[in-house]
């Protein structure tokens, strides 16, 4: 059996907007070449979690994150010339 490669690993992630605890103790893994859906009702923290992956909340006043988000993926740049 071939082990699946983890490309994004979240461990015990908590996010805060000031005193508001937006995401509480989330742990999940994303695997290479697999489709993962994040589903839930409005206001449950889906977008906050996604923004935490790519650090879009870094410039939001009073936002901070606790826990680990590890990204392990090779990156390659693709340059495309548009005509």
PyMOL commands that place a pseudoatom at each C-alpha (Angstrom):
pseudoatom trace, name=CA, resn=UNK, resi=1, chain=A, elem=C, hetatm=0, pos=[0.000, 0.000, 0.000]
pseudoatom trace, name=CA, resn=UNK, resi=2, chain=A, elem=C, hetatm=0, pos=[1.310, 3.440, -0.960]
pseudoatom trace, name=CA, resn=UNK, resi=3, chain=A, elem=C, hetatm=0, pos=[1.072, 6.136, 1.688]
pseudoatom trace, name=CA, resn=UNK, resi=4, chain=A, elem=C, hetatm=0, pos=[-0.815, 9.245, 0.637]
pseudoatom trace, name=CA, resn=UNK, resi=5, chain=A, elem=C, hetatm=0, pos=[1.249, 12.442, 0.659]
pseudoatom trace, name=CA, resn=UNK, resi=6, chain=A, elem=C, hetatm=0, pos=[-0.040, 15.213, 2.914]
pseudoatom trace, name=CA, resn=UNK, resi=7, chain=A, elem=C, hetatm=0, pos=[0.381, 18.653, 1.285]
pseudoatom trace, name=CA, resn=UNK, resi=8, chain=A, elem=C, hetatm=0, pos=[-1.377, 20.784, 3.893]
pseudoatom trace, name=CA, resn=UNK, resi=9, chain=A, elem=C, hetatm=0, pos=[-1.620, 19.820, 7.545]
pseudoatom trace, name=CA, resn=UNK, resi=10, chain=A, elem=C, hetatm=0, pos=[-3.591, 21.838, 10.116]
pseudoatom trace, name=CA, resn=UNK, resi=11, chain=A, elem=C, hetatm=0, pos=[-3.081, 20.990, 13.767]
pseudoatom trace, name=CA, resn=UNK, resi=12, chain=A, elem=C, hetatm=0, pos=[-5.074, 22.530, 16.601]
pseudoatom trace, name=CA, resn=UNK, resi=13, chain=A, elem=C, hetatm=0, pos=[-5.814, 25.768, 14.732]
pseudoatom trace, name=CA, resn=UNK, resi=14, chain=A, elem=C, hetatm=0, pos=[-7.608, 28.527, 16.620]
pseudoatom trace, name=CA, resn=UNK, resi=15, chain=A, elem=C, hetatm=0, pos=[-8.300, 31.953, 15.129]
pseudoatom trace, name=CA, resn=UNK, resi=16, chain=A, elem=C, hetatm=0, pos=[-9.365, 35.129, 16.884]
pseudoatom trace, name=CA, resn=UNK, resi=17, chain=A, elem=C, hetatm=0, pos=[-10.648, 38.560, 15.889]
pseudoatom trace, name=CA, resn=UNK, resi=18, chain=A, elem=C, hetatm=0, pos=[-9.880, 40.397, 19.097]
pseudoatom trace, name=CA, resn=UNK, resi=19, chain=A, elem=C, hetatm=0, pos=[-11.869, 38.623, 21.816]
pseudoatom trace, name=CA, resn=UNK, resi=20, chain=A, elem=C, hetatm=0, pos=[-14.033, 36.719, 19.295]
pseudoatom trace, name=CA, resn=UNK, resi=21, chain=A, elem=C, hetatm=0, pos=[-12.889, 33.090, 18.983]
pseudoatom trace, name=CA, resn=UNK, resi=22, chain=A, elem=C, hetatm=0, pos=[-13.760, 32.402, 15.312]
pseudoatom trace, name=CA, resn=UNK, resi=23, chain=A, elem=C, hetatm=0, pos=[-12.268, 28.911, 14.792]
pseudoatom trace, name=CA, resn=UNK, resi=24, chain=A, elem=C, hetatm=0, pos=[-11.825, 26.487, 17.676]
pseudoatom trace, name=CA, resn=UNK, resi=25, chain=A, elem=C, hetatm=0, pos=[-9.301, 23.629, 17.644]
pseudoatom trace, name=CA, resn=UNK, resi=26, chain=A, elem=C, hetatm=0, pos=[-9.477, 22.567, 13.971]
pseudoatom trace, name=CA, resn=UNK, resi=27, chain=A, elem=C, hetatm=0, pos=[-7.212, 19.736, 12.805]
pseudoatom trace, name=CA, resn=UNK, resi=28, chain=A, elem=C, hetatm=0, pos=[-7.347, 18.333, 9.270]
pseudoatom trace, name=CA, resn=UNK, resi=29, chain=A, elem=C, hetatm=0, pos=[-5.136, 17.145, 6.421]
pseudoatom trace, name=CA, resn=UNK, resi=30, chain=A, elem=C, hetatm=0, pos=[-5.229, 17.734, 2.690]
pseudoatom trace, name=CA, resn=UNK, resi=31, chain=A, elem=C, hetatm=0, pos=[-3.744, 15.028, 0.483]
pseudoatom trace, name=CA, resn=UNK, resi=32, chain=A, elem=C, hetatm=0, pos=[-1.934, 15.344, -2.847]
pseudoatom trace, name=CA, resn=UNK, resi=33, chain=A, elem=C, hetatm=0, pos=[-4.158, 14.694, -5.887]
pseudoatom trace, name=CA, resn=UNK, resi=34, chain=A, elem=C, hetatm=0, pos=[-7.302, 14.454, -3.733]
pseudoatom trace, name=CA, resn=UNK, resi=35, chain=A, elem=C, hetatm=0, pos=[-10.312, 16.757, -3.718]
pseudoatom trace, name=CA, resn=UNK, resi=36, chain=A, elem=C, hetatm=0, pos=[-11.283, 18.093, -0.300]
pseudoatom trace, name=CA, resn=UNK, resi=37, chain=A, elem=C, hetatm=0, pos=[-14.473, 20.034, 0.405]
pseudoatom trace, name=CA, resn=UNK, resi=38, chain=A, elem=C, hetatm=0, pos=[-14.961, 22.357, 3.344]
pseudoatom trace, name=CA, resn=UNK, resi=39, chain=A, elem=C, hetatm=0, pos=[-18.697, 22.586, 3.981]
pseudoatom trace, name=CA, resn=UNK, resi=40, chain=A, elem=C, hetatm=0, pos=[-20.829, 24.088, 6.707]
pseudoatom trace, name=CA, resn=UNK, resi=41, chain=A, elem=C, hetatm=0, pos=[-23.460, 26.696, 7.451]
pseudoatom trace, name=CA, resn=UNK, resi=42, chain=A, elem=C, hetatm=0, pos=[-23.010, 30.404, 6.979]
pseudoatom trace, name=CA, resn=UNK, resi=43, chain=A, elem=C, hetatm=0, pos=[-20.735, 31.948, 9.581]
pseudoatom trace, name=CA, resn=UNK, resi=44, chain=A, elem=C, hetatm=0, pos=[-19.076, 28.712, 10.748]
pseudoatom trace, name=CA, resn=UNK, resi=45, chain=A, elem=C, hetatm=0, pos=[-15.518, 29.781, 9.772]
pseudoatom trace, name=CA, resn=UNK, resi=46, chain=A, elem=C, hetatm=0, pos=[-14.950, 28.238, 6.326]
pseudoatom trace, name=CA, resn=UNK, resi=47, chain=A, elem=C, hetatm=0, pos=[-13.644, 31.450, 4.771]
pseudoatom trace, name=CA, resn=UNK, resi=48, chain=A, elem=C, hetatm=0, pos=[-11.611, 32.349, 7.849]
pseudoatom trace, name=CA, resn=UNK, resi=49, chain=A, elem=C, hetatm=0, pos=[-9.897, 28.959, 7.652]
pseudoatom trace, name=CA, resn=UNK, resi=50, chain=A, elem=C, hetatm=0, pos=[-9.131, 29.367, 3.937]
pseudoatom trace, name=CA, resn=UNK, resi=51, chain=A, elem=C, hetatm=0, pos=[-7.809, 32.895, 4.518]
pseudoatom trace, name=CA, resn=UNK, resi=52, chain=A, elem=C, hetatm=0, pos=[-5.582, 31.519, 7.266]
pseudoatom trace, name=CA, resn=UNK, resi=53, chain=A, elem=C, hetatm=0, pos=[-3.987, 29.065, 4.810]
pseudoatom trace, name=CA, resn=UNK, resi=54, chain=A, elem=C, hetatm=0, pos=[-2.680, 31.826, 2.551]
pseudoatom trace, name=CA, resn=UNK, resi=55, chain=A, elem=C, hetatm=0, pos=[-2.236, 34.462, 5.285]
pseudoatom trace, name=CA, resn=UNK, resi=56, chain=A, elem=C, hetatm=0, pos=[-4.837, 36.886, 3.930]
pseudoatom trace, name=CA, resn=UNK, resi=57, chain=A, elem=C, hetatm=0, pos=[-5.797, 37.813, 7.491]
pseudoatom trace, name=CA, resn=UNK, resi=58, chain=A, elem=C, hetatm=0, pos=[-2.286, 38.940, 8.430]
pseudoatom trace, name=CA, resn=UNK, resi=59, chain=A, elem=C, hetatm=0, pos=[-3.186, 42.588, 7.897]
pseudoatom trace, name=CA, resn=UNK, resi=60, chain=A, elem=C, hetatm=0, pos=[-6.571, 42.464, 9.625]
pseudoatom trace, name=CA, resn=UNK, resi=61, chain=A, elem=C, hetatm=0, pos=[-6.497, 44.444, 12.863]
pseudoatom trace, name=CA, resn=UNK, resi=62, chain=A, elem=C, hetatm=0, pos=[-6.702, 42.318, 16.012]
pseudoatom trace, name=CA, resn=UNK, resi=63, chain=A, elem=C, hetatm=0, pos=[-6.573, 39.018, 14.064]
pseudoatom trace, name=CA, resn=UNK, resi=64, chain=A, elem=C, hetatm=0, pos=[-4.307, 36.304, 15.398]
pseudoatom trace, name=CA, resn=UNK, resi=65, chain=A, elem=C, hetatm=0, pos=[-3.935, 32.572, 14.970]
pseudoatom trace, name=CA, resn=UNK, resi=66, chain=A, elem=C, hetatm=0, pos=[-2.730, 29.784, 17.228]
pseudoatom trace, name=CA, resn=UNK, resi=67, chain=A, elem=C, hetatm=0, pos=[-1.753, 26.264, 16.201]
pseudoatom trace, name=CA, resn=UNK, resi=68, chain=A, elem=C, hetatm=0, pos=[0.120, 24.951, 13.164]
pseudoatom trace, name=CA, resn=UNK, resi=69, chain=A, elem=C, hetatm=0, pos=[-0.561, 25.130, 9.449]
pseudoatom trace, name=CA, resn=UNK, resi=70, chain=A, elem=C, hetatm=0, pos=[2.133, 23.263, 7.536]
pseudoatom trace, name=CA, resn=UNK, resi=71, chain=A, elem=C, hetatm=0, pos=[2.285, 23.529, 3.751]
pseudoatom trace, name=CA, resn=UNK, resi=72, chain=A, elem=C, hetatm=0, pos=[4.518, 21.000, 2.038]
pseudoatom trace, name=CA, resn=UNK, resi=73, chain=A, elem=C, hetatm=0, pos=[4.324, 21.287, -1.712]
pseudoatom trace, name=CA, resn=UNK, resi=74, chain=A, elem=C, hetatm=0, pos=[6.725, 21.940, -4.541]
pseudoatom trace, name=CA, resn=UNK, resi=75, chain=A, elem=C, hetatm=0, pos=[6.072, 25.196, -6.302]
pseudoatom trace, name=CA, resn=UNK, resi=76, chain=A, elem=C, hetatm=0, pos=[6.747, 25.950, -9.911]
pseudoatom trace, name=CA, resn=UNK, resi=77, chain=A, elem=C, hetatm=0, pos=[6.213, 29.191, -11.730]
pseudoatom trace, name=CA, resn=UNK, resi=78, chain=A, elem=C, hetatm=0, pos=[4.457, 29.164, -15.050]
pseudoatom trace, name=CA, resn=UNK, resi=79, chain=A, elem=C, hetatm=0, pos=[4.954, 32.187, -17.250]
pseudoatom trace, name=CA, resn=UNK, resi=80, chain=A, elem=C, hetatm=0, pos=[2.384, 32.684, -19.958]
pseudoatom trace, name=CA, resn=UNK, resi=81, chain=A, elem=C, hetatm=0, pos=[2.509, 35.319, -22.636]
pseudoatom trace, name=CA, resn=UNK, resi=82, chain=A, elem=C, hetatm=0, pos=[-0.854, 36.688, -23.657]
pseudoatom trace, name=CA, resn=UNK, resi=83, chain=A, elem=C, hetatm=0, pos=[-1.382, 37.915, -27.214]
for i in range(1, 83): cmd.bond("trace and resi %d" % i, "trace and resi %d" % (i + 1))
show_as sticks, trace
zoom trace
